[in-house]
Every structure is written in structure tokens, then in C-alpha cells.
Amino acid sequence: MSRAHRPGPAAREPADVPLFQGRRKRTVCDRRRTASQGRERRAGAAHRHRVRARLTRVLQTVRRTVRGFGGQAGVSRVRRRRTRAPGSPRPRISIAARAPGPPSTVAADADREAGPLIDLHTHTTASDGRWTPADLVARAAARGVTVLSVTDHDTTAGCEAAAEACRARGITFVPGIEITAIRETADVHVLGYFIDVQSPRLATFLAGQRQERLDRIRAMLHRLRSLGIDLDGETIIRPAVDDRAIAIGRPWIARALIAAGHVQTINEAFERFLARGRPAFVPRAGAPPQAVFAGIHDAGGLASLAHPALVGHDEWIPDFVAEGVDALEAYHTDQDEPATARYLAAAKHYGLLVTGGSDCHGDESHGAVPGGVSLPRDAFDRLVSRKRVRA
């Protein structure tokens, strides 16, 4: 065909024929453009990863520093993305599930697909949690938690209601507690599992712990009055006075300070008034760790050192082992991957068991959700086996 008789574009591409009938052959420019785009995507992903890692390290440093001043409620836990310890199931924390209202069905379905969750560290309204035992269990069930322990501070008042709610939802319940011990003026929190909540000796010991809590709160309210902050102290402490099974704590004062307009958040309340070294702080009185370990054992339970990274005295662990501690809480919301690895190694070295949980309180100063941190199943099975041997 001569150049003069070649068909034009309209003749070569009639309207009823698709414009592209096959893949166009890639040119050198196409390949270079694709490679460049790939490099840009990888560079962007690497940059985002570095930023997240850097932010995580900064937040963890802030938490540890402020916790040193404020104890259990010293700093807000920000955890949209967290590092994951070796061997730990991936934390399943969704934005929707962190809201104070009903749990997200979508988030709960995603968690169920990811596998069962074992959360051995939670709190209710029996101490400084914001949810009743029934509410906590409902949220735990929605997130796919299969094993749950309620570990309120210095009280077992929430265990019976939680156990009943767990039975109704097919969740395995582990009766628990978190007892505050004192060593060299530092708080040492000890978790107790599989305890007999009806133990008379444990009940007597805990009643003394709760009375010391109440006396401390009254003293802190007095200090606030001397600073010109006159809260309605009787209203604050009334629930713990009317029901002596309830354990009062500093977060109760923090919430009253918010309601009165003196601070905006629980964190601010601790940082300005309630933390160690602040004007309204009163040191806590309590039993030594060895006495707490013995009390838990006397009630048929296993004793675990709670969130050891927040205690900040790893050099004490050999002493705790000699005094009878059974386990370390290696998996915890405020322990990063290196800390978890360190406590897993320590547990192996000393022949200790391992525990873990979210430390969920249902409020902004703690932030964790039920099942946000999960104990591996094999670690839980070893706890059960040790309990059976001891029984």
C-alpha cells in the first residue's frame, strides 16, 4: 500500500472497536517511571515507619518519666500503634473500641478473626476502673476475649459479678487482685491469680489495705484545702465509706478536680497536685512485697509482679524470687518490645511463670481496652498447670 492510500486514524480505529485491544508494550521510559514510583513508595513507607518508631520511643520515655511521679495513673496511654513483643499476639486496638461508649461491632469481628484473647489485668468500679464488672465483661466479649481476670486494687468485690457475667458469655474467668506493696517508699504492685475470694485471712488483710487508702485520700484532700482547693471530700469518699469493700484511690480526687474546673484531665491533676513530689501528695502505707506474696499464696493463688518496667527496679527481682513471687507480668500495655523481651528472659532465668494483660481501666488516663494486650495461650496453660500442682 502506498503512502497516499494508507488509512487515516478514523479508518484504523472505528467507533465500534475498543481503543485498547491489548496491553501496550512498555517502553524504557515506562519502566523507569515505574521504578521511580516504587522507590518513592518504599521511601515513604520507610519514613513513616521511622517516624512512628521515634514517636513510640518518645511516648514510652514520657510515660516512664511521668509514671515515676504519678504512679498508676501518671500519664495518658496513647497507643494507636504499638510495638509488639516477640511471641506476643498482635495488640488489637481500634480507634472505635477506645471510645467510652458501646464497643464497635466491626472492631470486635476483626479481633475474633485474629484469634482468642487472654487478658489477665483489668479493673472495675470496685476500685479505680470506670466500668462495672458487667460492663467490662460485655466489652471484653465484644472484642473476642476468651479468658478474663478482674484484678481490682486491694479488693475482690468485683469478682463475683464478673464471674457471673463471664459464665453467661462463655468466657473463662480467673479470680484475681492487684495488691499494692511498699519497698523503700516505692509502690510495688502484685497481681494475684486463682485466689479464693472468700479467704477470711485475705479479706482481713485487704480490709486493712483499703482503710489505709481511705486515710490517705482524706489526708490529700486536707492538703488540697490548704492550697485553697476546697473539694466536697465527703461526697468523694462516700462510696468507699458506705461500701468498705470498695478501694478508693487518687483517680477519685482527680475526677473531682476535673468536675470542679481546677484541671482539664486526670493527667493534669496528677502532674499539678497528686503525683509524688507535688503539693497534695501523701506517701502510701502498705505491706512489704514478701507479706503480699505470702497473703496471695495463703489464699491459694499465684503471685505475679505487675508491670515491672513501671516499678523501675529490676535489681529487686532476685529478692522477689527469694521471697516467693511466682511470675512476672512480661506483657503489658506500657512495656515496649525490649522490655517484654527482657522480662521474658528474666522469667526463664529464674524459673518464673509469665503473665500479661491490658491493665484496662476504661478511662483516658489508662486508655487500654480489654484484650488490647493478650497473654499467649501456652503461657496461660503453664499458669493453670502450676495452679493445679499447688492445689
C-alpha positions in Angstrom: 0.0 0.0 0.0 1.4 3.4 -1.0 1.8 6.3 1.5 -1.1 8.1 -0.3 -3.6 5.2 0.2 -2.8 4.4 3.9 -6.0 4.6 6.1 -6.2 7.5 8.4 -6.8 7.3 12.2 -10.6 7.2 11.8 -10.3 4.2 9.4 -7.8 2.4 11.7 -9.9 2.9 14.8 -13.6 2.7 14.0 -16.0 3.8 16.7 -17.3 0.2 17.4 -13.8 -1.2 18.1 -12.3 -0.8 21.6 -9.5 1.7 21.7 -7.2 -0.7 23.5 -7.4 -4.3 22.3 -4.3 -5.5 24.2 -1.6 -4.4 26.5 0.7 -1.7 25.1 4.3 -2.6 25.0 6.2 -1.0 27.8 8.9 1.4 26.8 12.1 2.2 28.6 10.5 5.4 29.9 7.6 3.4 31.4 10.0 1.1 33.2 12.0 4.0 34.6 8.8 5.7 35.7 7.5 2.6 37.5 10.8 2.0 39.2 10.9 5.6 40.3 7.4 5.3 41.7 8.3 2.1 43.5 11.3 3.8 45.1 9.2 6.7 46.2 6.6 4.4 47.8 9.3 2.4 49.6 11.0 5.6 50.8 7.7 7.0 52.0 6.8 3.8 53.9 10.3 3.7 55.5 9.9 7.3 56.5 6.5 6.7 58.1 7.9 3.7 59.9 10.8 5.7 61.3 8.5 8.5 62.4 6.2 6.0 64.2 9.1 4.3 65.9 10.6 7.6 67.0 7.2 8.8 68.3 6.7 5.5 70.1 10.1 5.8 71.8 9.3 9.4 72.9 5.9 8.4 74.3 7.4 5.5 76.2 10.1 7.8 77.7 7.4 10.3 78.7 5.3 7.5 80.3 8.1 6.1 82.3 9.2 9.6 83.5 5.7 10.8 84.5 4.8 7.4 86.0 7.7 7.9 88.3 5.9 10.9 89.6 2.3 9.8 89.3 2.2 6.1 89.9 -0.5 4.1 88.4 -2.4 7.0 86.8 0.5 9.2 86.0 0.2 9.6 82.2 -2.2 9.0 79.4 -1.6 6.0 77.3 -1.5 6.9 73.6 -1.5 3.7 71.6 -2.9 3.8 68.1 0.2 1.8 67.0 2.4 -0.1 69.4 5.5 -2.2 69.2 4.9 -5.9 69.6 7.0 -8.2 71.8 8.4 -11.4 70.4 5.8 -14.2 70.8 3.0 -11.9 71.8 -0.2 -11.8 69.8 -0.5 -8.5 67.9 -2.3 -5.9 70.0 -5.8 -5.5 68.6 -6.7 -1.9 69.4 -9.0 0.0 67.2 -10.0 3.7 67.4 -13.6 2.8 67.7 -13.0 0.4 70.5 -11.3 3.0 72.6 -14.4 5.2 72.8 -16.2 5.2 76.2 -19.4 4.2 74.6 -20.5 0.7 73.4 -17.8 -1.3 71.6 -17.5 -1.3 67.9 -19.0 -4.4 66.2 -16.7 -4.1 63.3 -13.6 -3.9 65.6 -14.9 -6.9 67.6 -15.4 -9.0 64.5 -11.8 -8.2 63.4 -10.5 -9.3 66.7 -12.3 -12.6 66.7 -10.9 -13.4 63.3 -7.4 -12.7 64.7 -7.8 -15.3 67.4 -8.7 -15.7 71.1 -7.6 -13.1 73.6 -6.4 -13.7 77.1 -6.5 -10.6 79.3 -5.3 -11.1 82.9 -5.2 -7.5 84.1 -8.3 -5.3 84.2 -10.1 -3.0 86.7 -13.7 -2.1 87.5 -15.7 0.3 89.6 -14.8 -1.8 92.6 -11.5 0.2 92.6 -10.4 2.8 90.1 -12.0 1.5 86.9 -14.8 3.3 85.2 -16.9 0.3 84.1 -18.9 -2.0 86.3 -17.9 -5.7 86.2 -20.8 -6.5 83.9 -19.9 -3.6 81.5 -16.3 -4.7 81.4 -17.2 -8.3 80.6 -19.6 -7.1 77.8 -16.8 -5.1 76.2 -14.4 -7.9 76.6 -16.8 -10.4 75.0 -17.4 -7.9 72.1 -13.6 -7.9 71.4 -13.3 -11.6 71.5 -11.7 -12.1 74.9 -11.9 -15.8 75.9 -10.1 -15.6 79.3 -10.5 -12.7 81.6 -9.3 -11.8 85.1 -10.5 -8.8 87.1 -7.7 -7.5 89.2 -9.0 -4.6 91.2 -6.7 -2.8 93.6 -6.8 -4.2 97.1 -10.3 -5.7 96.7 -12.1 -8.7 95.3 -15.5 -7.0 95.4 -15.9 -7.1 91.6 -15.0 -10.8 91.1 -18.4 -12.4 91.8 -20.3 -10.2 89.4 -17.6 -10.5 86.8 -17.6 -14.3 87.2 -21.4 -14.5 86.7 -21.2 -12.3 83.6 -18.4 -14.4 82.2 -20.3 -17.6 82.7 -23.3 -16.1 80.8 -21.0 -15.2 77.8 -18.8 -18.4 77.8 -15.7 -16.6 78.9 -13.2 -18.3 81.3 -12.9 -16.2 84.4 -9.8 -16.1 86.6 -10.4 -14.6 90.1 -7.7 -12.0 90.6 -6.5 -9.0 92.5 -3.8 -6.3 92.4 -2.3 -5.6 95.8 0.0 -2.6 96.5 3.1 -3.4 98.4 5.7 -0.9 99.5 9.5 -1.2 99.3 11.8 1.8 100.1 8.8 4.2 99.6 8.2 2.8 96.1 4.9 1.2 95.1 5.2 -2.4 94.0 2.0 -3.8 92.5 1.5 -7.5 92.9 -1.1 -9.5 90.9 -2.8 -12.5 92.5 -4.4 -15.2 90.3 -6.7 -18.1 91.1 -7.2 -16.8 94.6 -10.0 -17.9 96.9 -12.0 -14.6 97.1 -13.8 -16.0 100.3 -10.5 -16.4 102.2 -11.0 -14.9 105.7 -7.3 -14.1 106.1 -7.1 -12.4 102.7 -10.3 -10.5 103.5 -8.8 -9.2 106.8 -5.6 -8.2 105.1 -7.4 -6.4 102.3 -9.6 -4.5 104.7 -6.5 -3.0 106.3 -5.2 -2.0 102.9 -8.4 -0.3 102.0 -8.5 1.6 105.3 -5.0 2.9 104.6 -6.2 4.0 101.2 -9.1 5.9 102.7 -6.9 7.6 105.3 -4.5 8.7 102.6 -7.3 10.2 100.5 -8.5 12.2 103.4 -5.0 13.5 104.1 -4.6 14.5 100.4 -8.0 16.3 100.5 -6.8 18.2 103.6 -3.6 19.3 101.7 -5.7 20.5 98.8 -7.8 22.6 101.2 -4.6 24.2 102.5 -3.8 25.1 98.9 -7.2 26.9 98.5 -8.9 24.0 96.7 -11.9 23.0 98.8 -13.5 19.9 97.2 -16.5 18.2 98.6 -14.5 15.5 100.3 -17.4 13.7 101.9 -19.0 13.2 98.5 -15.8 11.9 97.0 -15.1 9.3 99.7 -18.8 8.3 100.4 -18.9 5.3 98.1 -15.8 3.8 99.9 -17.3 4.7 103.3 -20.7 3.2 102.5 -19.2 0.1 101.0 -16.0 -0.9 102.7 -15.3 -3.5 100.0 -14.6 -0.7 97.5 -11.0 0.5 97.2 -10.6 4.3 96.8 -7.6 5.9 95.1 -6.1 9.1 93.8 -8.1 9.0 90.5 -11.2 9.7 92.5 -9.7 13.0 93.6 -8.5 13.7 90.0 -12.1 13.3 88.7 -13.4 15.7 91.4 -10.8 18.2 90.4 -11.9 18.0 86.8 -15.6 18.4 87.8 -14.7 21.5 89.8 -12.9 23.0 86.9 -9.4 23.1 88.5 -7.9 20.8 85.8 -8.8 19.6 82.4 -7.6 16.0 82.6 -6.6 13.3 85.1 -3.0 13.6 83.9 -3.0 17.3 84.7 -4.4 16.6 88.2 -1.6 14.2 88.9 1.1 16.4 87.4 0.0 19.5 89.3 -1.3 18.1 92.6 -1.4 14.4 93.2 1.9 12.8 92.0 4.9 12.2 94.1 6.6 15.4 94.9 3.5 17.5 94.2 1.9 19.7 96.8 -1.0 17.4 97.7 0.9 14.1 97.6 0.8 11.8 100.7 3.0 8.7 100.7 1.2 5.4 100.7 1.4 3.0 103.6 1.4 -0.7 102.8 2.8 -4.1 103.5 6.2 -5.3 102.1 6.2 -7.4 99.0 7.1 -10.6 100.9 3.9 -10.3 103.0 1.8 -9.7 99.9 3.3 -12.8 98.2 2.5 -14.8 101.3 -1.0 -13.5 101.6 -1.8 -14.5 98.0 -0.3 -17.9 98.5 -2.3 -18.4 101.7 -5.5 -17.7 99.6 -4.4 -20.4 97.1 -3.2 -18.0 94.5 -0.2 -17.3 92.3 1.7 -14.0 92.8 3.0 -12.0 89.8 5.0 -8.8 89.8 2.8 -6.3 87.9 4.3 -4.1 85.1 7.9 -4.4 86.3 9.1 -1.7 83.9 6.9 0.8 85.7 8.3 -0.3 89.1 11.7 0.7 87.7 13.8 -1.6 89.9 14.8 -4.7 88.0 17.6 -5.2 90.6 14.9 -6.1 93.1 13.7 -9.1 91.0 16.2 -11.6 92.6 14.9 -10.6 96.0 11.3 -11.0 95.0 12.2 -14.5 93.7 13.7 -15.4 97.0 10.6 -14.0 98.8 8.2 -16.2 96.8 7.0 -14.4 93.7 5.7 -16.9 91.1 5.6 -14.8 87.9 6.5 -11.6 86.0 4.0 -9.6 84.0 6.0 -9.6 80.8 3.1 -8.5 78.5 1.7 -5.1 79.5 0.3 -2.1 77.7 3.1 0.2 78.9 6.0 -2.2 78.2 7.7 -1.9 74.8 9.2 -4.8 72.9 12.7 -4.6 74.5 11.1 -4.5 78.0 8.9 -7.5 77.2 11.9 -9.4 75.8 13.9 -8.5 79.0 11.2 -9.8 81.3 10.7 -13.0 79.3 14.4 -13.7 79.6 14.3 -12.9 83.4 11.4 -15.2 83.9 13.2 -18.0 82.1 16.4 -17.4 84.0 14.7 -17.5 87.4 12.2 -20.3 86.5 9.2 -18.0 86.8 5.9 -18.0 85.1 4.7 -15.2 82.7 1.5 -13.2 82.9 0.1 -10.4 80.8 -2.9 -8.1 80.3 -4.1 -4.7 79.1 -4.5 -3.0 82.6 -7.8 -1.7 81.2 -9.5 0.9 83.5 -11.9 2.3 80.9 -10.7 5.9 81.2 -8.5 8.3 79.3 -5.6 8.1 81.8 -5.1 4.4 81.2 -6.6 4.1 77.8 -6.2 0.3 77.2 -9.2 -1.7 76.1 -10.0 -5.3 77.1 -7.8 -7.6 75.1 -5.5 -4.8 74.0 -2.7 -6.9 75.3 -3.1 -10.7 75.2 -1.1 -13.4 77.1 0.0 -16.3 74.7 -2.1 -19.4 75.3 0.9 -21.6 76.2 1.9 -19.1 79.0 -1.6 -19.3 80.4 -1.7 -23.1 80.2 1.5 -23.1 82.3 -0.2 -20.9 84.9 -3.1 -23.3 85.1 -0.7 -26.3 85.4 1.1 -24.6 88.3 -2.1 -23.8 90.0 -3.2 -27.5 89.8 0.1 -28.7 91.1 -0.1 -26.3 94.0 -3.7 -27.2 94.7 
